[in-house]
Amino acid sequence: MLQVKASMSSDLASLNSADILIVDDVPENLRLLSNILLSKGYNARKALNGQMALKAVAGALPDLILLDIMMPNMNGYQVCECLKTDPRTADIPVIFLSALSEAFDKVKAFAAGGADYITKPFQVEEVLARVENQLSLRAAIKLNQQLNLQLEARVKARTLELETANQKLQQEINERQLLEEQLRQMANSDSLTKLANRALFMESLEQACQCAQAQADYQFAVLFLDCDRFKIVNDSLGHSVGDELLIAIARRLEALLHPKYLLARLGGDEFAVLLTNCDLNQASEIAEKVLQEFTVCFDLQRYEVFINASIGIAMGNTEYQRPEHLLRDADTAMYRAKSLGKGQYSVFTPAMHDDALQVLQLEIELRKAIERQELFVHYQPIISLPTGKITGFEALVRWQHPQLGLIPPVKFIPVAEETGLINQIGEFVLRTACEQLHLWQSEKLVNYPLIASVNLSARQFAQTNLIEQIEKIITETRIAPENLKLEITESAIMNNPQAAKIILQQLRDRHIQLCIDDFGTGYSSLSYLHQFPVDILKVDRSFVNCLDRDGEDVGLVTAIIHIAETMNMKAIAEGIETPNQLVRLRELNCDFGQGYLFSKPLSVQDATDLLLSAPKW
């Protein structure tokens, strides 16, 4: 046993000097991951694409590979499949890296042979934890193989001395069993919550699918649970508090569920429950009980935390041949529950899968659209209500698909937000609008400065390089910063108020105008208005529509305009469609307006022609 223990110590000691290959087409990501790993004593090699990665592996086999999914020419899935088909590299664990967080992409990653999955942007603690887990698991497997070889040799050597060696042999067998049990627990247990992990859950789910195939009346279900707004806890209170909350959630779910059900943590803030011998009514009742438990605050060591959850339910049946498909459908149902308002559950239907595939296809087409420059900008005039003249334009992105025609923003913008493509699209719209504004001003179409109004999405607003990006565009397009207005939703600000306050002040210091978009539909808290440097409040079209309805309460429109006036801000009403709405807004001293009464969003040429005609409403 001394030799085994020495081998174990040697294997464990070698973890920190492990050779890790990082594959990512973004040099900044390579630098960041390399610095993280080097700081912990690992040897980090880098590759900018799939071909370089395969050459690097052929030259020297790494202990672990961090592999980006979305790369040109050869994506991460293809690289992983090449590695897994080669006996020399098949056992090298691969951790996928991607900004994609859809369950479909995760399942695809594991199906390609991935050992784990890290979602961008990276969290240092998560990267190190997942790397250490994979290296430890691989070291444990090697150790187990070595131990098996040693034990087999000892058994053969002791066969002639059974009478005297029986007690010693039995002791060694017991030690082997103990070590195998420890390895099994390591392989099947989540290190943080001590719940079953994804591997054990998928193994149990496969067994349930086999039972359903063998017994037509066998019923089971999968509950997929995701914590709503968990990222806010991590960002505001720290990852240690986030881990403490995950442990508290695990213990609460354990106490609620019957021991016959398998509860697992799949990763991050995602949990799953396998309900055996359970019909839809029972699964729905359990989901309701879980949601009810989440209405009670979690008492942590230093904080009381309230958090909701969204749950997807998928019922097992004979049509499921592969367990990952059932988990995928439960995940799809969970995302449907989130889209319906969070804090609730949804039962999977085949239509949801069709919708998910359509969204995936739309994402693929959208990526191609960005590359093929199919996106363009339309401009809707903004009118000064006191003078009736055009003061500027709001820049609105449009997509002309070569086969599908004009795709409305309401269809592709949510996909762009979910995948992170909105950052590229937002930068394109901002640059295009600023370039057009400079062109209009240089042509002197009007004798006063025009304003370009551009929307910032929540994901754009969270970019670390947002200020630098905006400054660069302003400098390169040669517009005055005070002629740019950025529209930001309340929810984007309130996702992280402290960071938002800093960013908004930096924008204000650069004399850029700031507008709260759709004011009155979100938090609408006067306290945050006092905290943030805002110039304009935008009245949502749903409130403007009420101005045409007899008996409707229009007090909220009046209140918003009054709030803006009291706080030395301007008010702009969107969605003006009738003369009566215009009259009433003027009576309320609203400063600006836009809507189909004046003009729909226009092409560059039509907007230019409108300016030249000098209309006055």
KAKA-V122428 format. One record per helix or strand of 3 or more residues. SS is the DSSP state (2 for helix, 1 for strand). FROM is the first residue (numbers start at 0). TO is the last residue. If there is no record, write none. Layout:
ss=[SS SS]
from=[FROM FROM]
to=[TO TO]
//
This chain:
ss=[2 2 1 2 1 2 1 2 1 2 1 2 2 1 2 2 1 1 2 1 2 1 2 1 1 1 2 2 1 2 2 2 1 2 2 1 2 1 2 2 1 2 2]
from=[1 14 18 26 42 49 63 75 92 102 115 123 197 219 229 238 261 269 279 307 322 344 349 374 389 404 408 421 450 457 465 480 483 489 496 512 525 535 540 554 569 578 603]
to=[12 16 22 38 46 58 67 84 97 110 118 187 213 227 236 255 266 275 292 314 338 346 371 383 400 406 418 442 455 460 476 482 488 493 508 518 530 538 547 565 572 586 612]
//
